[in-house]
C-alpha cells in the first residue's frame, strides 16, 4: 500500500522551469522565442492518443 505525501512549497522555494520545444527540426527554449513564435506556441494543441483513438473508432463504426 502506497501512502501519498502532500508536499507544499512556498513561493521562495520554487524555481522557474525552462520549457524547451522543437522548432524547425531543432530544440529551443520557449523563453527565447520572438513574439510571433510565442503566439504560435500558445495556440498549439497537445496530441492525445486517447482522443485520436476514440475519434478513429467512431469513424470506423459508421
TIMI-706130 format. One record per residue (C-alpha): residue number from 1; y, x, z. Coordinates in Angstrom, 2 decimals. Example, Ala and Ser with C-alpha at 12.3 -4.5 7.8 and 13.67 -1.06 7.14 Angstrom:
REM TIMI-706130
 resi      yy      xx      zz
    1   -4.50   12.30    7.80
    2   -1.06   13.67    7.14
REM end
This chain:
REM TIMI-706130
 resi      yy      xx      zz
    1    0.00    0.00    0.00
    2    3.38    1.40   -1.05
    3    6.36    0.93    1.19
    4    9.74    0.51   -0.51
    5   12.59    2.58    0.85
    6   16.11    1.27    0.39
    7   18.39    4.24   -0.22
    8   22.12    3.66   -0.06
    9   24.61    6.28   -1.33
   10   28.29    6.34   -0.57
   11   30.70    6.97   -3.45
   12   31.26   10.51   -2.15
   13   27.54   11.27   -2.50
   14   27.33   10.04   -6.09
   15   27.71   12.32   -9.08
   16   28.51   11.46  -12.68
   17   25.61   11.16  -15.09
   18   26.15   12.69  -18.52
   19   24.73   10.44  -21.25
   20   23.57   12.05  -24.49
   21   22.62   10.23  -27.67
   22   21.53   11.14  -31.16
   23   24.24   11.07  -33.81
   24   23.72   12.08  -37.42
   25   20.50   13.94  -36.63
   26   21.53   15.85  -33.52
   27   22.26   15.10  -29.87
   28   25.76   15.00  -28.37
   29   27.22   13.86  -25.07
   30   28.85   10.44  -25.33
   31   31.86   11.78  -23.39
   32   32.77   13.95  -26.41
   33   32.80   11.07  -28.92
   34   36.04   10.11  -30.62
   35   37.45    6.59  -30.20
   36   35.65    5.17  -33.23
   37   32.26    6.62  -32.29
   38   32.66    5.39  -28.67
   39   33.33    1.89  -30.01
   40   30.30    2.09  -32.30
   41   28.13    3.33  -29.41
   42   29.28    0.42  -27.20
   43   28.17   -2.07  -29.88
   44   24.64   -0.66  -30.14
   45   21.70   -2.77  -29.03
   46   18.68   -1.24  -27.32
   47   15.34   -1.72  -29.01
   48   12.92   -3.91  -27.07
   49    9.31   -3.68  -28.14
   50    8.52   -6.91  -26.31
   51   11.24   -8.86  -28.16
   52   10.23   -7.37  -31.51
   53    6.57   -8.24  -30.93
   54    7.39  -11.79  -29.87
   55    9.55  -12.28  -32.97
   56    6.81  -10.86  -35.19
   57    4.19  -13.14  -33.63
   58    6.46  -16.18  -34.07
   59    6.88  -15.41  -37.77
   60    3.16  -14.72  -38.23
   61    2.28  -18.05  -36.60
   62    4.31  -20.02  -39.16
REM end
